Amino acid sequence: MLFSPMTLGELELPNRLVMAPLTRVRSGKEGIPGPLVVEHYRQRASLGLIVSEGTYPSPAGRGFPGQPGLVTEEQLKGWAAVTAAVHAEGGRIFAQVMHAGRVTHEDTNGGHQVVAPSAIAIDGETRTYEGKKPFPVPHALTAEELPGIVQEFVTASRNAIGAGFDGVELHSANGYLLHEFLAPSANQRDDVYGGSPANRARFVIEVTRAVVDAIGADRVGIRISPEHNVQGATELDTADVTETYKVLVDALAPLKLAYLSVLHKDPTTSALVQDLRTRFGGTFLLNSGFGVITTREEAKALVADGHADAVVVGRPAIANPDLVRRWREGLPTNEPDPSTFYTNDAKGYTDYPAYQN
């Protein structure tokens, strides 16, 4: 079943393997995807769906050096070359729209104010153009500033469609801005966007509705990572986590999004994950690996056993541009080289070979 076709939004996917959004920092200080990025995505067009690396919707939302944006004309031209190359190979590609929130630094985002739901810094350091530095205390967004952030997501999503993407994935996972509103460790507001699970879910719902209104629900997916507990966005109270994500998914379900993508370390035994699938009622993507590599056998079982409609994979797609063929035919696979994940050239990016008969 992993290699059978499926419908996602208005797209017909030839298989149920989805390339995860993968930070690869190959777009330079100006955030412009170049020919190297074009080739990387083109090589992987046989996957059922490609989700791009996280792209920033505004300069302040840039999270790390080398990250591409969806802001300037040059960035959009770069992405147009990417999407044209993927489509020429018969592929489909969504742009992941990611505002880093407090997971950045002024030395990374060009001196822009770092923002978050609350003025709470992450404990740790971040890579900047000037080397590693402690995360700064972010500016707590006021209620009056939030509509402007919503508009950034809307504009970036429209820009993505204009650059030829088939849709967008809203990044509400892994400790970035939207997830920060959901997580009580990052959101200690006392207004209508903080406190209760319903209040903490409010901003994510507002962003999603606005993007749906702008580009259509069939072109919008969303990614969440309940209980993932990274980058200071900790969710340790089981009852609170359950209620927060129930509220969120119950509000998203009527929108009829293209998909809900869930990152969870134990998706087959987590009652929360499968309850969210039932509540969502639409196309459901699962990503079981972040620190763990998803195997061919696990991916096949997730679909065959009815846990997900499609499986999101990261490192296997990094190392194997022809992953679909290799997994379908049971062929040997290349091993990913972690030392090249965040470098700036072709090594470990476009030089992984396809299988040779």
Phi, psi and chi 1 to 4 in degrees:
 res  aa     phi    psi   chi1   chi2   chi3   chi4
   1 MET       -  -27.3  -70.7 -178.1   65.3      -
   2 LEU   -58.5  -27.2 -174.0   62.6      -      -
   3 PHE  -105.4   14.9  -52.6  104.6      -      -
   4 SER   -92.0  154.9   64.4      -      -      -
   5 PRO   -71.7  162.1   23.3  -30.9      -      -
   6 MET  -155.6  163.9   64.3  172.9  -75.9      -
   7 THR  -101.9  135.7  -59.8      -      -      -
   8 LEU  -135.7  111.0 -177.6  145.0      -      -
   9 GLY    61.9 -124.6      -      -      -      -
  10 GLU  -103.1   10.0  -66.8 -170.0   -7.3      -
  11 LEU   -93.6  147.1  -65.8  177.4      -      -
  12 GLU  -105.3  116.9  -67.0  -63.6  -37.0      -
  13 LEU   -95.8  137.3  -49.2 -172.4      -      -
  14 PRO   -77.7  -16.2   28.7  -35.3      -      -
  15 ASN  -154.8  175.7   59.2   71.6      -      -
  16 ARG  -109.1   27.2  -63.2  164.2 -174.3 -100.1
  17 LEU  -101.6  123.4  -80.8  170.1      -      -
  18 VAL  -115.0  130.0  175.9      -      -      -
  19 MET   -77.6  123.3  179.0  169.6  151.5      -
  20 ALA   -66.2  154.7      -      -      -      -
  21 PRO   -66.8  119.9   22.3  -29.8      -      -
  22 LEU  -124.9  114.7  -62.2  160.5      -      -
  23 THR   -64.4  121.5  -61.9      -      -      -
  24 ARG  -131.2   -4.4  -56.8  -53.5  -54.6  -82.5
  25 VAL    44.8   45.5  -62.3      -      -      -
  26 ARG  -106.7   17.8 -102.6   69.8  169.7 -166.3
  27 SER  -109.3   12.6  -66.6      -      -      -
  28 GLY    71.1  179.2      -      -      -      -
  29 LYS   -68.8  -24.7 -161.6  162.5 -172.1  177.7
  30 GLU   -88.2   -2.7  -60.6  -56.2  -44.1      -
  31 GLY    68.1   30.2      -      -      -      -
  32 ILE  -104.6  116.4  -57.9  168.6      -      -
  33 PRO   -65.3  128.5  -15.1   28.4      -      -
  34 GLY  -109.9 -167.9      -      -      -      -
  35 PRO   -56.5  -33.4  -26.7   35.1      -      -
  36 LEU   -64.0  -41.3 -167.8   65.7      -      -
  37 VAL   -67.5  -40.7  178.0      -      -      -
  38 VAL   -55.7  -48.3  172.6      -      -      -
  39 GLU   -65.1  -39.6  176.4   62.7   10.4      -
  40 HIS   -57.0  -50.2  170.4   72.1      -      -
  41 TYR   -72.0  -37.1  -74.7  108.0      -      -
  42 ARG   -58.5  -42.2 -175.6 -159.0   66.3   78.0
  43 GLN   -60.2  -25.6  -70.1  176.6   -9.5      -
  44 ARG  -106.0   18.8  -71.6  153.7  179.3   80.3
  45 ALA   -68.6  -13.7      -      -      -      -
  46 SER   -76.7  -14.2   62.8      -      -      -
  47 LEU   -63.7  147.8  -72.4  149.6      -      -
  48 GLY   -54.0  -41.6      -      -      -      -
  49 LEU  -149.5  138.0  175.4   68.7      -      -
  50 ILE  -101.9  131.8  -66.8  171.5      -      -
  51 VAL  -108.3  124.9 -178.8      -      -      -
  52 SER   -66.3  164.6   82.5      -      -      -
  53 GLU   -57.0  160.5   60.3 -150.5  -79.3      -
  54 GLY   -61.0  128.0      -      -      -      -
  55 THR  -114.9  137.0   59.6      -      -      -
  56 TYR   -84.5  141.1   55.1   88.0      -      -
  57 PRO   -90.2   -7.9   33.0  -34.7      -      -
  58 SER  -158.9  156.0   63.8      -      -      -
  59 PRO   -55.3  -38.9  -28.6   36.8      -      -
  60 ALA   -65.6  -22.8      -      -      -      -
  61 GLY   -87.1    3.1      -      -      -      -
  62 ARG   -73.1  129.3 -175.7  175.3 -164.2  169.0
  63 GLY   -99.5  -25.7      -      -      -      -
  64 PHE  -157.3  157.2   28.2   81.3      -      -
  65 PRO   -59.6  141.6  -25.1   35.2      -      -
  66 GLY    81.9    1.3      -      -      -      -
  67 GLN   -76.5  138.2 -178.2 -174.1   11.1      -
  68 PRO   -81.7  156.5   30.0  -33.8      -      -
  69 GLY  -118.6  172.3      -      -      -      -
  70 LEU  -123.9   46.6  -79.1  168.1      -      -
  71 VAL  -118.4  -57.4 -179.1      -      -      -
  72 THR   -89.2  162.4   69.4      -      -      -
  73 GLU   -61.3  -37.9  -74.4  -59.4  -44.6      -
  74 GLU   -65.5  -39.8  -68.5   79.1    8.7      -
  75 GLN   -63.1  -43.2  -70.3  167.6   -5.9      -
  76 LEU   -67.9  -35.9  -60.7  179.6      -      -
  77 LYS   -64.2  -39.7  -72.8  177.9 -177.4  176.5
  78 GLY   -62.0  -44.1      -      -      -      -
  79 TRP   -68.4  -33.5  -80.1  121.6      -      -
  80 ALA   -61.7  -36.0      -      -      -      -
  81 ALA   -67.4  -37.6      -      -      -      -
  82 VAL   -63.0  -52.0  171.0      -      -      -
  83 THR   -65.0  -36.0   59.6      -      -      -
  84 ALA   -63.7  -40.4      -      -      -      -
  85 ALA   -67.5  -41.3      -      -      -      -
  86 VAL   -64.2  -44.7  169.8      -      -      -
  87 HIS   -67.1  -34.2  -69.9  149.2      -      -
  88 ALA   -64.1  -26.5      -      -      -      -
  89 GLU   -91.4    5.5  -64.6  -71.3  -23.9      -
  90 GLY    85.8   14.5      -      -      -      -
  91 GLY   -93.3  177.7      -      -      -      -
  92 ARG  -134.8  141.0  -63.2  133.6  -59.7  -86.6
  93 ILE  -146.2  131.0 -177.3  167.9      -      -
  94 PHE  -104.9  149.6  -88.8   39.9      -      -
  95 ALA   -95.4  129.7      -      -      -      -
  96 GLN   -85.1  121.1 -171.0 -172.0   63.9      -
  97 VAL   -95.6  117.6 -175.6      -      -      -
  98 MET  -132.7  114.8  173.2 -161.4  134.7      -
  99 HIS   -96.8  122.5 -168.8  -57.7      -      -
 100 ALA   -69.1  -21.3      -      -      -      -
 101 GLY    61.9 -127.9      -      -      -      -
 102 ARG   -84.3   -2.2   63.5  179.8 -175.9  162.7
 103 VAL   -87.5   59.1 -169.3      -      -      -
 104 THR  -162.8 -169.5 -170.9      -      -      -
 105 HIS  -152.9  153.1 -168.0  -77.8      -      -
 106 GLU   -60.1  -28.7  -69.8   89.1  -14.0      -
 107 ASP   -75.6  -10.8  -71.6  -13.6      -      -
 108 THR   -97.7  -41.7  -63.3      -      -      -
 109 ASN   -96.6   17.7   69.7   13.9      -      -
 110 GLY    82.2   24.9      -      -      -      -
 111 GLY    86.4    8.4      -      -      -      -
 112 HIS   -77.9  153.1  -66.3  -88.2      -      -
 113 GLN   -63.6  131.4 -172.1  176.3   51.7      -
 114 VAL   -80.2  131.1  175.9      -      -      -
 115 VAL  -124.3  158.4  -60.0      -      -      -
 116 ALA  -164.9  172.7      -      -      -      -
 117 PRO   -63.0  -37.1  -19.4   30.4      -      -
 118 SER  -137.7  159.6  -60.0      -      -      -
 119 ALA   -82.9   64.5      -      -      -      -
 120 ILE  -124.9  120.9  -56.0  168.8      -      -
 121 ALA   -82.4  151.2      -      -      -      -
 122 ILE   -74.4  139.8  -61.4  172.5      -      -
 123 ASP   -81.2  106.6 -177.3   15.5      -      -
 124 GLY   149.5 -170.2      -      -      -      -
 125 GLU  -121.1  156.5  -67.5 -177.0  -38.5      -
 126 THR  -127.2  150.5 -179.8      -      -      -
 127 ARG   -78.7  131.0  -72.1 -177.3  176.1   85.5
 128 THR  -125.5  175.8   77.8      -      -      -
 129 TYR   -66.6  -16.2  -72.7  104.8      -      -
 130 GLU  -103.3   12.1  -48.7  -60.6  -33.7      -
 131 GLY   103.1 -176.3      -      -      -      -
 132 LYS   -72.8  136.6  -76.4 -169.4  173.7 -177.7
 133 LYS  -142.2  153.7  -65.3 -167.1  175.6 -176.7
 134 PRO   -63.0  145.1  -19.9   31.8      -      -
 135 PHE   -60.6  136.2  -76.2  105.7      -      -
 136 PRO   -80.6  162.2   30.7  -34.8      -      -
 137 VAL   -73.3  121.8  175.7      -      -      -
 138 PRO   -80.2  161.0   31.2  -36.0      -      -
 139 HIS   -75.1  129.1  163.5   67.8      -      -
 140 ALA   -77.7  115.3      -      -      -      -
 141 LEU   -59.7  134.3  -71.8  161.2      -      -
 142 THR   -82.4  161.3   67.1      -      -      -
 143 ALA   -59.4  -32.0      -      -      -      -
 144 GLU   -72.2  -23.5  -68.3   72.8   25.1      -
 145 GLU   -84.2  -19.9  -69.5  170.5  -40.0      -
 146 LEU   -63.7  -39.3  -68.3 -179.8      -      -
 147 PRO   -57.7  -32.0  -27.4   37.1      -      -
 148 GLY   -66.5  -36.6      -      -      -      -
 149 ILE   -68.4  -40.4  -56.6  -66.2      -      -
 150 VAL   -57.0  -44.5  173.2      -      -      -
 151 GLN   -64.7  -33.2 -172.5   57.2   47.2      -
 152 GLU   -60.5  -43.7  -70.3  176.7    3.9      -
 153 PHE   -63.9  -40.8  -83.9   92.0      -      -
 154 VAL   -64.7  -48.2  167.6      -      -      -
 155 THR   -62.5  -43.4  -60.0      -      -      -
 156 ALA   -63.0  -38.7      -      -      -      -
 157 SER   -67.0  -42.4  -61.7      -      -      -
 158 ARG   -62.4  -40.5  -75.1 -176.8  171.4  140.2
 159 ASN   -61.3  -39.7  -73.6  -13.5      -      -
 160 ALA   -62.4  -45.0      -      -      -      -
 161 ILE   -63.9  -40.5  -61.3  -57.3      -      -
 162 GLY   -63.2  -28.0      -      -      -      -
 163 ALA   -86.8    4.7      -      -      -      -
 164 GLY    99.6    1.5      -      -      -      -
 165 PHE   -65.8  148.4  -77.5   98.7      -      -
 166 ASP   -79.1  -14.4  -62.9  -61.2      -      -
 167 GLY   175.8 -174.0      -      -      -      -
 168 VAL  -131.5  151.2  -58.0      -      -      -
 169 GLU  -113.5  123.2  175.9  179.6  -77.7      -
 170 LEU   -82.7  124.7  -58.6  176.1      -      -
 171 HIS   -87.5  100.6 -163.8   -5.6      -      -
 172 SER  -116.8   41.4 -173.4      -      -      -
 173 ALA  -137.5  174.2      -      -      -      -
 174 ASN    58.7   23.4  -62.0   -3.6      -      -
 175 GLY    88.5    6.0      -      -      -      -
 176 TYR   -83.7 -176.6  -61.1  108.5      -      -
 177 LEU   -52.0  -51.4 -177.2   64.9      -      -
 178 LEU   -62.8  -40.3  -64.7 -175.4      -      -
 179 HIS   -66.3  -32.6 -170.1 -164.3      -      -
 180 GLU   -59.4  -35.5  -70.2  163.9   15.1      -
 181 PHE   -67.3  -33.1  -86.5   88.4      -      -
 182 LEU   -75.2  -33.8  -63.2  171.9      -      -
 183 ALA   -87.6  124.1      -      -      -      -
 184 PRO   -63.8  -23.1   18.4  -29.2      -      -
 185 SER   -69.5  -26.9   61.3      -      -      -
 186 ALA  -103.5  -21.1      -      -      -      -
 187 ASN  -115.2  103.3 -179.0   -9.6      -      -
 188 GLN  -121.9   38.2  -63.9 -177.4   10.8      -
 189 ARG   -72.8  157.7  -57.9  171.8   68.8   96.0
 190 ASP  -118.5   19.1   57.9    8.0      -      -
 191 ASP  -106.4 -161.4   63.2    0.7      -      -
 192 VAL   -72.6   -3.2  -64.0      -      -      -
 193 TYR  -105.9   11.4  -67.1   96.8      -      -
 194 GLY  -144.8  167.4      -      -      -      -
 195 GLY    98.5  -97.5      -      -      -      -
 196 SER   -72.4  159.1   69.3      -      -      -
 197 PRO   -54.3  -41.4  -30.4   37.6      -      -
 198 ALA   -63.2  -39.6      -      -      -      -
 199 ASN   -68.6  -41.0  -79.6   -2.5      -      -
 200 ARG   -69.2  -25.4  -78.1 -176.1  -83.1  113.9
 201 ALA   -83.9  -13.5      -      -      -      -
 202 ARG   -57.8  -45.5 -172.3 -174.6  -53.4  -85.8
 203 PHE   -67.6  -40.6 -174.9   62.3      -      -
 204 VAL   -60.7  -41.2 -179.1      -      -      -
 205 ILE   -64.1  -43.7  -65.1  165.5      -      -
 206 GLU   -62.7  -42.7  -71.0 -179.1   -4.4      -
 207 VAL   -62.0  -46.4  168.4      -      -      -
 208 THR   -62.7  -45.1  -52.3      -      -      -
 209 ARG   -61.0  -41.1  -74.2  174.9  174.3  162.1
 210 ALA   -66.0  -40.2      -      -      -      -
 211 VAL   -68.8  -39.5  172.5      -      -      -
 212 VAL   -59.9  -44.4  164.3      -      -      -
 213 ASP   -61.7  -30.6  -73.4  -14.3      -      -
 214 ALA   -82.2  -39.4      -      -      -      -
 215 ILE  -126.6   -5.1   66.1  171.2      -      -
 216 GLY    98.8  137.2      -      -      -      -
 217 ALA   -62.0  -33.6      -      -      -      -
 218 ASP   -68.0   -9.5   58.2  -65.7      -      -
 219 ARG  -109.2   12.7  -71.0  178.3  161.6 -179.0
 220 VAL  -126.5  123.9 -179.5      -      -      -
 221 GLY  -117.3  169.0      -      -      -      -
 222 ILE  -141.7  144.2 -172.0  168.4      -      -
 223 ARG  -115.8  131.2 -177.1  169.4  172.1   87.1
 224 ILE  -130.7  159.5   59.4  174.0      -      -
 225 SER  -142.3   64.9   60.6      -      -      -
 226 PRO   -59.0  136.0   19.3  -29.8      -      -
 227 GLU    67.7   17.4  -58.3  176.4  -50.4      -
 228 HIS   -76.9  -35.1 -168.5   36.6      -      -
 229 ASN    58.9   58.1  -59.6  -31.6      -      -
 230 VAL  -126.2  157.9  -64.6      -      -      -
 231 GLN    52.1   38.8  -58.2 -168.3  129.2      -
 232 GLY    79.7   -4.6      -      -      -      -
 233 ALA   -91.8   79.1      -      -      -      -
 234 THR   -93.9  140.0   51.6      -      -      -
 235 GLU  -132.9   89.0  -62.3  165.0  -40.6      -
 236 LEU  -105.0  -14.8  -55.9  176.2      -      -
 237 ASP   -91.2  106.9 -177.3  -30.8      -      -
 238 THR   -56.7  -43.1  -59.1      -      -      -
 239 ALA   -65.1  -40.7      -      -      -      -
 240 ASP   -67.5  -44.0 -178.0   83.7      -      -
 241 VAL   -59.3  -46.7  173.8      -      -      -
 242 THR   -58.8  -46.7  -60.1      -      -      -
 243 GLU   -69.0  -40.2 -176.8   61.2   23.8      -
 244 THR   -60.6  -47.6  -59.6      -      -      -
 245 TYR   -78.0  -25.5  -75.4   92.4      -      -
 246 LYS   -64.3  -46.7  -78.3 -178.4  177.7  178.8
 247 VAL   -59.7  -45.1  168.6      -      -      -
 248 LEU   -62.1  -52.8  174.7   63.1      -      -
 249 VAL   -69.0  -34.9  172.7      -      -      -
 250 ASP   -61.8  -33.3  -76.9   -9.0      -      -
 251 ALA   -78.1  -30.4      -      -      -      -
 252 LEU   -79.6  -31.8  -61.4 -180.0      -      -
 253 ALA   -53.6  -45.8      -      -      -      -
 254 PRO   -65.2  -16.2  -19.1   31.8      -      -
 255 LEU   -73.6  -19.7  -58.9  178.5      -      -
 256 LYS    60.8   52.2  -55.7  -61.7 -177.8 -175.0
 257 LEU   -63.7  163.1  -58.1  179.1      -      -
 258 ALA   -61.9  -37.8      -      -      -      -
 259 TYR  -169.3  162.6   64.4   82.8      -      -
 260 LEU  -116.3  125.1  171.6   64.8      -      -
 261 SER  -111.4  125.0 -177.8      -      -      -
 262 VAL  -118.2  125.8  177.3      -      -      -
 263 LEU   -99.6  120.1  171.5   65.1      -      -
 264 HIS  -154.0  138.7 -162.7  -80.2      -      -
 265 LYS   -71.4  -19.0   64.0 -178.9  179.6 -179.6
 266 ASP  -140.2   63.9 -161.5   10.4      -      -
 267 PRO   -70.7  -22.3   28.0  -35.8      -      -
 268 THR   -83.8  -23.6   60.9      -      -      -
 269 THR  -109.7   -7.2   60.4      -      -      -
 270 SER   -76.9  117.1  167.6      -      -      -
 271 ALA   -63.0  -32.8      -      -      -      -
 272 LEU   -63.1  -46.6  171.0   61.8      -      -
 273 VAL   -60.9  -48.2  171.2      -      -      -
 274 GLN   -72.5  -28.4  -68.1  -54.0  -49.6      -
 275 ASP   -66.3  -39.1  179.2   62.5      -      -
 276 LEU   -64.3  -37.1  -65.8  179.3      -      -
 277 ARG   -61.4  -45.2 -178.5 -176.1 -170.5 -173.4
 278 THR   -62.3  -44.6  -59.8      -      -      -
 279 ARG   -64.0  -39.5  -71.0  173.0  178.2  -84.6
 280 PHE   -67.8  -45.7 -176.0   66.1      -      -
 281 GLY    74.5    4.4      -      -      -      -
 282 GLY  -123.3 -161.7      -      -      -      -
 283 THR   -62.5  128.3  -59.1      -      -      -
 284 PHE  -123.2  119.7 -169.4   70.7      -      -
 285 LEU  -107.5  140.5  -80.8   50.2      -      -
 286 LEU  -122.2  139.3  -89.8 -177.3      -      -
 287 ASN  -127.2  107.7 -171.3  168.8      -      -
 288 SER   -89.8  -14.8   62.9      -      -      -
 289 GLY  -113.1  135.3      -      -      -      -
 290 PHE  -132.6  -56.9 -168.6   82.4      -      -
 291 GLY   -88.5   -9.0      -      -      -      -
 292 VAL  -122.0  137.3  178.3      -      -      -
 293 ILE   -80.8  128.8  -62.2  177.3      -      -
 294 THR   -71.8  130.3  -58.1      -      -      -
 295 THR   -93.8  165.1   65.5      -      -      -
 296 ARG   -58.7  -44.7  172.2 -179.8 -177.2  -99.3
 297 GLU   -65.0  -40.8  -69.4   68.5   27.8      -
 298 GLU   -66.0  -43.7 -179.2 -173.8    6.1      -
 299 ALA   -60.4  -45.0      -      -      -      -
 300 LYS   -61.1  -41.8  -71.2  174.1   66.8  177.7
 301 ALA   -69.0  -36.6      -      -      -      -
 302 LEU   -59.4  -37.6  -75.5  171.4      -      -
 303 VAL   -82.6  -46.4  174.8      -      -      -
 304 ALA   -63.0  -34.1      -      -      -      -
 305 ASP   -88.4    3.8  -65.0  -16.2      -      -
 306 GLY    80.8   17.6      -      -      -      -
 307 HIS   -80.8  -24.8  -65.6  -64.4      -      -
 308 ALA  -153.7  157.9      -      -      -      -
 309 ASP   -82.2  -28.8  -62.8  -59.5      -      -
 310 ALA  -153.2  160.4      -      -      -      -
 311 VAL  -118.1  132.5  180.0      -      -      -
 312 VAL   -96.0  124.9 -177.4      -      -      -
 313 VAL  -126.6  145.0  -66.1      -      -      -
 314 GLY  -109.7  -83.2      -      -      -      -
 315 ARG   -59.9  -35.5  -82.4  167.5  -72.7 -177.3
 316 PRO   -59.4  -33.2  -27.4   37.0      -      -
 317 ALA   -76.3  -29.6      -      -      -      -
 318 ILE   -61.1  -48.4  -73.4  177.3      -      -
 319 ALA   -87.2  -13.6      -      -      -      -
 320 ASN  -133.8   92.7  -61.7  -81.7      -      -
 321 PRO   -59.9  -25.8   19.7  -31.7      -      -
 322 ASP  -105.6   40.7   56.0  -15.8      -      -
 323 LEU   -56.5  -39.4 -178.4   66.3      -      -
 324 VAL   -58.0  -49.1  175.5      -      -      -
 325 ARG   -62.8  -45.8 -177.7 -163.3  172.0 -165.4
 326 ARG   -60.7  -45.3  -70.6  178.4 -172.0 -107.7
 327 TRP   -73.0  -35.8  -85.1   10.3      -      -
 328 ARG   -63.7  -41.9 -179.9 -169.6  -73.1  123.8
 329 GLU   -95.5    1.4  -61.3  178.9   18.3      -
 330 GLY    67.0   34.5      -      -      -      -
 331 LEU   -85.7  158.6  -60.0  171.8      -      -
 332 PRO   -60.5  153.6  -18.9   30.0      -      -
 333 THR  -120.7  154.1   53.6      -      -      -
 334 ASN   -74.2  149.7  -57.2  -39.6      -      -
 335 GLU   -94.0  134.3  -70.1  -61.5  -46.2      -
 336 PRO   -70.3  148.3   24.2  -31.9      -      -
 337 ASP  -107.9  100.0  178.3    3.4      -      -
 338 PRO   -60.0  -24.5  -22.7   33.9      -      -
 339 SER   -67.2  -15.2   70.8      -      -      -
 340 THR  -108.5    6.5   62.3      -      -      -
 341 PHE   -61.2  -40.6  -74.3  173.9      -      -
 342 TYR  -120.8   35.4  -51.4  119.6      -      -
 343 THR   -95.9 -165.6   49.0      -      -      -
 344 ASN  -129.4   17.8   57.8   12.6      -      -
 345 ASP  -132.8 -167.8   56.5   18.7      -      -
 346 ALA   -73.0  -24.1      -      -      -      -
 347 LYS   -61.7  125.2 -176.8  174.5  174.1   56.5
 348 GLY    73.7   13.9      -      -      -      -
 349 TYR  -127.2  -59.9 -169.8   58.9      -      -
 350 THR  -116.7    4.6   56.9      -      -      -
 351 ASP  -103.1    6.6   63.7  -11.7      -      -
 352 TYR   -69.4  126.8  -74.4  106.8      -      -
 353 PRO   -79.9  148.7   29.8  -35.3      -      -
 354 ALA   -73.6  160.1      -      -      -      -
 355 TYR   -67.6  133.6 -173.8   78.6      -      -
 356 GLN  -103.3  125.2  -60.5  -61.8  -44.2      -
 357 ASN   -63.1      -  -70.6  -27.8      -      -
